[in-house]
């Protein structure tokens, strides 16, 4: 229920920003829940339309000329992703340091909070689910925050504040009073409160009621079963002869693969049981999901951290939670769209702010700082980079900083040198690579004339070619310094 409430406005907002039919976002969310959750090996990951693909999707639809042509690219991208899984190309996320993954989660939490504050204040000019720093025109996340403060909607602010208080106290106090209340999620009560409060305003204080369409959930309403199924659009497979379709498909497949694998790694870190999800199976599941979504007229899908974190913090333990959220998306669209269209976006923003705060809680920053600079710097750089750019760019920047610290750590203590008089022992304590080349050269150059040196590589399982070349260079230099060189297992 909680994931459904979070996913509903995100699916609609991402479809709106992508220039696609609103129902396309619902289809993608439903396929991600109903199909991908069953095929995936992850117990807590939730899939659906991703905010990170909106720019690619919007550009592709405009470039290809029609949404039906774009759907052919989505189907093709799904087939490519499935082949990625078959070819076992799902190990990329294993090479991302934990400090960067933690930074990614904290950054997403911070972005959620920053992006949802304007919605909580009643400023809904930006679509729900936009996580990019730069927005339309000259605005960005911070200017949007400033403008939201100066253009607050009093009713939205009041509903948001009460919603946040309700979320804070529901699990801590109210739900403990009875077993019946324990089975009701706090976010569901927030939505019920938001609808009732806004209806009450319409009765007792009409001028303060939140009426504008941009401030309310706007789910497509089908007047009949036939009209409901008429919203499904078929792809134009005749467009597969167009090279642009293949380029779009490849872009969607590659970017979607990266977002999915990073989100899957994040899901495993959020999972309270710390289960390890098979990445190649996830790619195959996402491939089939995209293929089906494209055939039904839906947007491309990936594993998504926002919905996954909502899932975990609501208490999910198995894939059934994601599966049921998909059924709820499809069922609610068919059965109760008019009820859902009474929901103010400000109360949904309160739910997302609470989730975002849990992801980026201050204690996490303190823990990372105490872990040392080699953990803290990649972490905080990733946070800043994602907030200031987007998910993929931020992770790449954080990864570069993380690799620097890995190289720096490997650079130290790889080689030790001891001596007695003019007799020197130079020992490799671990595997040596090109990063240890400078250290080895420095130690060899420091050897005095008329000395005897033993190079001991017995503790190293692997010694890089660069190291061998440094040793060979020194072997040629040694006679000129009257240095005798003895080599063991190199």
C-alpha positions as CSV (number, residue, x, y, z in Angstrom):
1,X,0.0,0.0,0.0
2,X,2.8,2.4,0.9
3,X,4.8,1.7,-2.3
4,X,1.6,2.1,-4.3
5,X,0.9,5.5,-2.7
6,X,4.5,6.7,-3.5
7,X,4.6,5.1,-6.9
8,X,1.3,6.5,-8.2
9,X,2.3,10.2,-8.5
10,X,5.8,9.3,-9.6
11,X,4.5,7.2,-12.5
12,X,2.2,10.0,-13.6
13,X,4.9,12.7,-13.1
14,X,7.6,10.8,-15.0
15,X,5.1,10.1,-17.9
16,X,4.2,13.8,-18.0
17,X,7.8,14.9,-18.1
18,X,8.6,12.3,-20.8
19,X,6.0,13.6,-23.1
20,X,4.2,10.3,-23.0
21,X,0.6,9.5,-22.3
22,X,-0.1,9.5,-18.5
23,X,-1.3,5.9,-18.6
24,X,2.1,4.8,-20.0
25,X,3.6,5.5,-16.6
26,X,0.9,3.4,-14.9
27,X,1.5,0.5,-17.3
28,X,5.3,0.7,-16.6
29,X,4.7,0.7,-12.8
30,X,2.3,-2.2,-13.0
31,X,4.6,-4.3,-15.2
32,X,7.5,-3.5,-12.9
33,X,5.5,-4.7,-9.9
34,X,3.5,-7.6,-11.3
35,X,6.1,-9.1,-13.6
36,X,9.6,-8.0,-12.7
37,X,9.1,-8.7,-9.0
38,X,8.3,-12.3,-9.8
39,X,11.2,-12.8,-12.2
40,X,13.8,-10.8,-10.2
41,X,15.9,-12.5,-7.5
42,X,15.6,-9.4,-5.2
43,X,13.1,-9.6,-2.4
44,X,12.8,-5.8,-1.8
45,X,13.7,-4.1,-5.0
46,X,10.8,-2.3,-6.8
47,X,10.8,-1.5,-10.5
48,X,9.0,1.1,-12.5
49,X,9.5,4.1,-14.7
50,X,12.8,5.9,-13.8
51,X,13.2,9.6,-13.4
52,X,16.8,9.2,-14.7
53,X,15.4,8.2,-18.1
54,X,13.0,11.1,-18.6
55,X,15.3,13.3,-20.7
56,X,16.3,10.4,-22.9
57,X,12.7,9.4,-23.4
58,X,11.4,12.9,-24.1
59,X,14.2,13.5,-26.6
60,X,13.7,10.1,-28.3
61,X,9.9,10.6,-28.7
62,X,10.4,14.0,-30.3
63,X,13.3,12.7,-32.5
64,X,11.5,9.5,-33.6
65,X,8.3,11.4,-34.4
66,X,5.7,9.3,-32.6
67,X,5.2,7.4,-29.4
68,X,4.4,4.2,-31.2
69,X,7.8,4.3,-32.9
70,X,9.4,4.9,-29.5
71,X,7.6,1.8,-28.1
72,X,9.4,-0.3,-30.7
73,X,12.7,1.0,-29.3
74,X,11.6,0.1,-25.8
75,X,10.8,-3.5,-26.9
76,X,14.2,-3.7,-28.6
77,X,15.9,-2.3,-25.5
78,X,14.2,-5.0,-23.4
79,X,15.6,-7.7,-25.7
80,X,19.1,-6.2,-25.4
81,X,18.9,-6.1,-21.6
82,X,17.8,-9.8,-21.5
83,X,20.9,-10.6,-23.6
84,X,23.0,-8.6,-21.2
85,X,21.8,-10.9,-18.5
86,X,22.4,-14.0,-20.5
87,X,25.9,-12.8,-21.3
88,X,26.5,-12.3,-17.5
89,X,27.2,-8.6,-17.8
90,X,25.7,-7.8,-14.4
91,X,28.8,-7.6,-12.3
92,X,29.5,-3.9,-12.8
93,X,28.0,-2.8,-9.5
94,X,30.3,-5.2,-7.6
95,X,33.2,-2.9,-8.5
96,X,31.5,0.2,-6.9
97,X,32.9,0.8,-3.4
98,X,30.5,0.6,-0.5
99,X,31.3,4.3,0.4
100,X,29.9,5.3,-3.0
101,X,26.8,3.2,-2.6
102,X,26.1,4.7,0.8
103,X,26.7,8.1,-0.7
104,X,24.3,7.3,-3.5
105,X,21.6,6.4,-1.0
106,X,22.2,9.4,1.2
107,X,22.2,11.7,-1.9
108,X,18.9,10.2,-3.2
109,X,17.4,10.8,0.3
110,X,18.7,14.4,0.3
111,X,17.4,15.0,-3.3
112,X,14.0,13.6,-2.3
113,X,13.7,16.0,0.6
114,X,14.9,19.0,-1.4
115,X,12.6,18.2,-4.3
116,X,9.5,17.5,-2.2
117,X,9.6,20.6,0.0
118,X,8.2,22.8,-2.8
119,X,5.3,20.3,-3.2
120,X,4.8,20.3,0.5
121,X,4.5,24.1,0.4
122,X,2.0,24.0,-2.4
123,X,4.3,24.8,-5.4
124,X,3.7,22.1,-8.0
125,X,5.2,23.7,-11.1
126,X,7.7,20.9,-11.4
127,X,6.6,17.3,-12.1
128,X,6.5,14.8,-9.2
129,X,9.5,12.6,-9.6
130,X,11.9,15.2,-11.1
131,X,15.3,14.6,-9.4
132,X,17.5,16.7,-11.7
133,X,19.3,19.7,-10.2
134,X,18.8,22.0,-13.1
135,X,15.2,22.6,-14.1
136,X,13.3,24.5,-16.8
137,X,14.8,27.9,-17.7
138,X,17.4,29.3,-15.3
139,X,16.0,27.6,-12.2
140,X,17.5,24.8,-10.1
141,X,16.7,22.9,-7.0
142,X,17.6,25.8,-4.6
143,X,15.9,28.6,-6.6
144,X,12.8,26.4,-6.7
145,X,13.0,26.0,-2.9
146,X,13.3,29.8,-2.5
147,X,10.4,30.5,-4.8
148,X,8.3,27.9,-3.0
149,X,8.9,29.7,0.3
150,X,7.7,33.0,-1.1
151,X,4.6,31.5,-2.8
152,X,3.3,29.1,-0.2
153,X,-0.2,27.7,-0.3
154,X,-1.4,28.0,3.3
155,X,-3.7,24.9,3.1
156,X,-0.9,22.8,1.5
157,X,1.5,23.8,4.3
158,X,-1.0,23.0,7.0
159,X,-1.8,19.6,5.5
160,X,1.9,18.8,5.0
161,X,2.8,19.6,8.6
162,X,0.0,17.6,10.1
163,X,0.9,14.7,7.7
164,X,4.5,14.7,8.8
165,X,3.4,14.8,12.5
166,X,1.0,11.9,11.8
167,X,3.8,9.9,10.2
168,X,6.2,10.5,13.1
169,X,3.7,9.6,15.8
170,X,1.8,6.8,14.1
171,X,4.3,4.0,14.4
172,X,5.7,5.3,17.7
173,X,2.5,5.9,19.6
174,X,-0.8,5.4,17.9
175,X,-0.2,2.0,16.3
176,X,1.0,0.6,19.6
177,X,-2.4,1.1,21.2
178,X,-4.1,-1.7,19.3
179,X,-3.3,-4.6,16.9
180,X,-5.9,-3.3,14.4
181,X,-4.0,0.0,14.0
182,X,-0.7,-1.8,13.7
183,X,-2.0,-3.3,10.4
184,X,-2.8,0.1,8.9
185,X,0.3,1.9,7.3
186,X,0.9,5.4,8.5
187,X,1.2,6.7,4.9
188,X,-2.3,5.4,4.1
189,X,-3.7,7.4,7.1
190,X,-1.8,10.4,5.7
191,X,-3.6,10.1,2.3
192,X,-7.0,9.6,4.0
193,X,-6.3,12.6,6.2
194,X,-5.2,14.7,3.2
195,X,-8.4,13.9,1.2
196,X,-10.7,14.5,4.2
197,X,-9.0,17.7,5.2
198,X,-9.2,19.2,1.7
199,X,-12.9,18.2,1.4
200,X,-13.5,19.8,4.8
201,X,-11.9,23.0,3.6
202,X,-14.2,22.9,0.6
203,X,-17.2,22.8,2.9
204,X,-16.2,25.2,5.7
205,X,-13.6,27.4,4.0
206,X,-14.0,27.1,0.2
207,X,-11.5,29.9,-0.7
208,X,-8.7,27.9,1.1
209,X,-9.5,24.5,-0.6
210,X,-6.8,23.0,-2.8
211,X,-8.6,22.9,-6.1
212,X,-6.1,23.5,-8.9
213,X,-5.4,20.5,-11.1
214,X,-1.6,20.8,-10.7
215,X,-1.9,20.4,-6.9
216,X,-3.9,17.2,-7.0
217,X,-3.2,13.7,-8.3
218,X,-4.5,13.5,-11.9
219,X,-5.0,9.9,-12.8
220,X,-6.6,9.2,-16.3
221,X,-10.3,8.3,-15.8
222,X,-11.8,5.7,-18.1
223,X,-15.6,5.9,-18.4
224,X,-15.9,2.2,-19.4
225,X,-13.9,-1.0,-19.5
226,X,-13.5,-0.5,-23.3
227,X,-12.2,3.0,-22.7
228,X,-9.7,1.6,-20.1
229,X,-8.2,-1.0,-22.5
230,X,-8.2,1.6,-25.3
231,X,-5.4,3.4,-23.4
232,X,-3.0,0.6,-24.2
233,X,-0.9,1.6,-27.3
234,X,0.8,-0.8,-29.6
235,X,4.4,-0.3,-30.9
236,X,5.1,0.4,-34.6
237,X,7.4,-2.5,-35.5
238,X,7.7,-1.2,-39.0
239,X,10.0,1.5,-37.5
240,X,12.7,-1.2,-36.8
241,X,14.2,-0.4,-40.2
242,X,15.0,3.1,-38.9
243,X,18.6,3.2,-37.5
244,X,17.6,5.9,-35.0
245,X,15.3,3.3,-33.3
246,X,18.3,1.0,-32.7
247,X,20.3,3.9,-31.3
248,X,17.6,4.9,-28.9
249,X,17.1,1.2,-27.9
250,X,20.9,0.8,-27.2
251,X,20.9,4.0,-25.1
252,X,17.9,2.9,-23.1
253,X,19.4,-0.6,-22.6
254,X,22.8,0.7,-21.4
255,X,21.6,3.5,-19.2
256,X,18.8,1.3,-17.8
257,X,21.3,-1.5,-17.1
258,X,23.5,0.9,-15.1
259,X,20.6,2.4,-13.1
260,X,19.2,-1.1,-12.4
261,X,22.5,-2.5,-11.1
262,X,23.2,0.5,-8.9
263,X,19.7,0.4,-7.5
264,X,20.0,-3.4,-7.0
265,X,23.2,-2.9,-5.0
266,X,21.4,-0.2,-3.0
267,X,18.4,-2.5,-2.4
268,X,20.7,-5.2,-1.0
269,X,22.2,-2.6,1.4
270,X,18.7,-1.5,2.5
271,X,17.5,-5.1,2.9
272,X,17.3,-5.7,6.7
273,X,18.3,-9.4,6.1
274,X,21.2,-8.4,3.9
275,X,20.3,-10.9,1.2
276,X,22.4,-10.8,-2.0
277,X,20.5,-10.5,-5.3
278,X,21.8,-12.1,-8.5
279,X,22.5,-9.2,-10.9
280,X,22.4,-11.3,-14.1
281,X,18.9,-12.6,-13.2
282,X,17.9,-9.0,-12.5
283,X,19.0,-7.9,-15.9
284,X,17.0,-10.8,-17.5
285,X,14.0,-9.8,-15.5
286,X,14.3,-6.1,-16.4
287,X,14.7,-7.1,-20.1
288,X,11.5,-9.1,-20.1
289,X,9.8,-6.3,-18.1
290,X,10.8,-3.7,-20.7
291,X,9.8,-5.9,-23.6
292,X,6.3,-6.4,-22.1
293,X,6.0,-2.8,-21.1
294,X,6.8,-1.7,-24.6
295,X,4.3,-4.1,-26.1
296,X,1.6,-2.8,-23.8
297,X,2.4,0.9,-24.5
298,X,4.4,1.6,-21.3
299,X,7.5,3.5,-20.5
300,X,10.9,1.9,-20.1
301,X,11.5,0.6,-16.5
302,X,14.4,0.1,-14.2
303,X,14.9,-0.9,-10.5
304,X,14.2,2.4,-8.6
305,X,15.8,3.4,-5.3
306,X,13.0,5.8,-4.2
307,X,10.3,3.1,-4.4
308,X,12.6,0.4,-3.0
309,X,13.5,2.5,0.0
310,X,9.8,3.2,0.6
311,X,9.2,-0.5,0.4
312,X,11.9,-1.4,2.9
313,X,11.0,1.3,5.4
314,X,7.3,0.3,5.3
315,X,8.4,-3.1,6.5
316,X,8.5,-5.2,3.3
317,X,10.3,-8.6,3.6
318,X,9.6,-10.4,0.3
319,X,8.8,-9.7,-3.3
320,X,5.1,-9.9,-2.7
321,X,5.0,-6.3,-1.6
322,X,6.2,-5.1,-4.9
323,X,3.9,-7.5,-6.7
324,X,0.8,-6.2,-4.8
325,X,1.8,-2.6,-5.4
326,X,1.7,-3.4,-9.2
327,X,-1.8,-4.9,-8.8
328,X,-2.9,-1.9,-6.8
329,X,-1.7,0.5,-9.5
330,X,-3.6,-1.3,-12.2
331,X,-6.7,-2.0,-10.1
332,X,-7.0,1.5,-8.7
333,X,-6.7,3.0,-12.1
334,X,-9.5,0.8,-13.3
335,X,-11.8,0.9,-10.2
336,X,-11.3,4.1,-8.2
337,X,-9.5,6.8,-10.2
338,X,-12.0,9.5,-9.1
339,X,-11.2,8.8,-5.4
340,X,-7.5,8.9,-6.0
341,X,-7.9,12.1,-7.9
342,X,-9.0,13.8,-4.6
343,X,-5.5,13.3,-3.1
344,X,-3.5,16.5,-2.6
345,X,0.2,16.2,-3.7
346,X,1.3,17.9,-0.5
347,X,0.4,14.9,1.6
348,X,2.2,12.6,-0.7
349,X,5.2,15.0,-0.5
350,X,5.1,14.5,3.3
351,X,5.4,10.7,2.8
352,X,8.4,11.1,0.5
353,X,10.1,13.6,2.8
354,X,9.9,11.1,5.7
355,X,11.4,8.4,3.5
356,X,14.1,10.8,2.2
357,X,15.1,11.7,5.8
358,X,15.6,8.1,6.7
359,X,17.9,7.6,3.8
360,X,20.0,10.7,4.6
361,X,19.8,10.7,8.4
362,X,22.6,12.8,10.1
363,X,23.9,9.8,12.0
364,X,25.0,8.2,8.7
365,X,27.3,11.2,8.0
366,X,28.7,10.9,11.5
367,X,29.3,7.1,11.0
368,X,31.1,7.7,7.7
369,X,33.2,10.5,9.2
370,X,34.3,8.2,12.0
371,X,35.2,5.5,9.5
372,X,38.1,7.6,8.2
373,X,38.8,10.0,5.3
374,X,39.2,7.1,2.8
375,X,35.5,6.3,3.4
376,X,34.2,9.7,4.2
377,X,35.5,11.7,1.2
378,X,34.2,9.3,-1.5
379,X,30.9,9.2,0.4
380,X,30.5,13.0,0.7
381,X,31.8,13.7,-2.8
382,X,29.1,11.2,-4.2
383,X,26.4,13.0,-2.2
384,X,27.4,16.4,-3.4
385,X,27.9,15.2,-7.0
386,X,24.5,13.5,-7.3
387,X,22.6,16.5,-5.7
388,X,24.4,18.9,-8.1
389,X,24.1,16.7,-11.3
390,X,22.2,13.4,-11.5
391,X,22.4,9.8,-10.3
392,X,24.7,8.4,-13.0
393,X,27.1,11.3,-13.2
394,X,27.3,11.6,-9.4
395,X,28.1,7.9,-9.0
396,X,30.9,8.2,-11.7
397,X,32.4,11.2,-9.9
398,X,32.2,9.4,-6.5
399,X,33.7,6.3,-8.1
400,X,36.7,8.2,-9.4
401,X,37.4,9.6,-5.9
402,X,36.9,6.1,-4.5
403,X,39.4,4.6,-6.9
404,X,41.9,7.3,-6.0
405,X,41.8,6.1,-2.4
406,X,42.0,2.5,-3.4
407,X,45.2,3.3,-5.3
408,X,46.5,5.4,-2.5
409,X,45.9,2.6,0.0
410,X,47.6,0.0,-2.2
411,X,50.5,2.4,-2.8
412,X,51.5,2.3,0.9
413,X,53.2,-0.6,2.7
414,X,53.4,-2.8,-0.4
415,X,57.2,-2.8,-0.2
416,X,59.4,-2.8,2.9
417,X,63.2,-2.4,3.0
418,X,65.5,-3.2,6.0
419,X,69.2,-3.3,6.1
420,X,72.2,-4.3,8.2
421,X,75.2,-2.2,7.1
422,X,75.4,-2.4,3.3
423,X,73.2,-5.5,3.1
424,X,69.6,-4.7,2.1
425,X,66.4,-6.8,2.0
426,X,63.6,-5.4,-0.1
427,X,60.5,-7.4,0.2
428,X,57.1,-7.3,-1.6
429,X,54.4,-7.7,1.2
430,X,51.5,-8.2,-1.3
431,X,50.7,-8.1,-4.9
432,X,52.5,-5.3,-6.8
433,X,51.0,-3.3,-9.7
434,X,51.8,-0.1,-11.6
435,X,50.6,1.9,-8.6
436,X,53.7,0.6,-6.6
437,X,56.1,1.6,-9.4
438,X,57.0,5.0,-7.9
439,X,57.6,3.5,-4.4
440,X,59.9,0.8,-5.8
441,X,61.9,3.2,-7.9
442,X,62.4,5.5,-4.8
443,X,63.7,2.7,-2.7
444,X,66.0,1.3,-5.3
445,X,67.5,4.8,-6.0
446,X,68.2,5.2,-2.3
447,X,70.5,2.2,-2.2
448,X,74.1,3.3,-1.6
449,X,77.1,2.3,-3.7
450,X,78.9,-0.9,-2.9
451,X,75.8,-2.5,-1.4
452,X,74.2,-6.0,-1.7
453,X,70.4,-6.1,-2.1
454,X,68.0,-9.0,-2.0
455,X,64.7,-8.6,-3.9
456,X,62.2,-11.0,-2.2
457,X,58.9,-11.6,-4.0
458,X,57.9,-14.8,-2.2
459,X,54.9,-13.1,-0.5
460,X,53.4,-11.7,-3.7
461,X,51.0,-13.8,-5.8
462,X,51.1,-11.4,-8.7
463,X,53.7,-8.8,-9.9
464,X,52.8,-6.5,-12.7
465,X,54.9,-6.1,-15.9
466,X,55.6,-2.5,-14.9
467,X,57.4,-3.7,-11.7
468,X,59.5,-6.2,-13.7
469,X,60.6,-3.4,-16.0
470,X,61.7,-1.2,-13.1
471,X,63.7,-4.1,-11.8
472,X,65.3,-4.8,-15.2
473,X,66.2,-1.1,-15.5
474,X,67.9,-1.2,-12.1
475,X,69.7,-4.5,-13.0
476,X,71.4,-2.5,-15.8
477,X,72.2,0.4,-13.5
478,X,73.5,-1.7,-10.6
479,X,77.1,-2.4,-12.0
480,X,77.8,1.3,-12.3
481,X,77.1,1.7,-8.6
482,X,78.9,-1.6,-7.7
483,X,75.6,-3.0,-6.3
484,X,75.1,-6.7,-6.4
485,X,71.5,-7.8,-6.9
486,X,69.9,-11.1,-5.8
487,X,66.3,-11.9,-6.8
488,X,64.0,-14.4,-5.1
489,X,60.8,-15.5,-6.9
490,X,60.1,-12.6,-9.2
